[in-house]
Amino acid sequence: MSEPKFWNEKEFKAKELVDGVTAKLIWGEKIMVGIIDFEPFKLVPDHQH
C-alpha cells in the first residue's frame, strides 16, 4: 500500500468554468476531489457528466 498523501487546496490554481464559478481539481491514484466555488446568485448552465 502506498503512503498517504496530503494536499493543500491553496496550492492549486482555480479554473473558471463560467462567469463567477471556479473549480479546483485535486487528484491522486484512487481519488479525485473537486472544489467548486460559486459567487452569490451565480448559476451553471444545464449539463451532464
C-alpha positions in Angstrom: 0.0 0.0 0.0 1.3 3.5 -0.8 1.9 6.2 1.8 -0.9 8.6 2.4 -0.6 11.9 0.6 -1.9 15.3 1.7 -2.7 18.3 -0.5 -3.1 21.9 0.4 -6.1 23.2 -1.5 -4.5 26.7 -1.7 -1.6 25.3 -3.8 -4.0 24.5 -6.7 -5.0 27.1 -9.2 -8.7 27.6 -9.8 -10.1 27.3 -13.3 -13.1 29.5 -14.3 -15.9 27.3 -15.5 -18.4 30.1 -16.2 -18.5 33.7 -15.0 -18.5 33.6 -11.2 -17.9 29.9 -10.9 -14.5 28.3 -10.4 -13.2 24.8 -9.9 -10.1 23.3 -8.3 -9.4 19.6 -9.1 -7.1 17.6 -6.8 -6.4 14.0 -7.7 -4.4 11.0 -6.6 -4.0 7.4 -7.5 -7.5 6.4 -6.4 -9.4 9.6 -5.7 -10.4 12.9 -7.2 -11.8 15.9 -5.3 -13.5 18.9 -7.0 -13.8 22.1 -5.1 -16.4 24.3 -6.8 -16.8 27.9 -5.7 -19.9 30.0 -6.6 -20.2 33.7 -6.3 -23.6 34.7 -4.8 -26.5 34.1 -7.2 -24.4 32.6 -10.0 -25.8 29.7 -12.0 -24.3 26.9 -14.0 -26.0 26.0 -17.3 -27.6 22.6 -17.5 -25.0 19.9 -18.3 -24.3 16.2 -18.0 -21.4 14.1 -16.6 
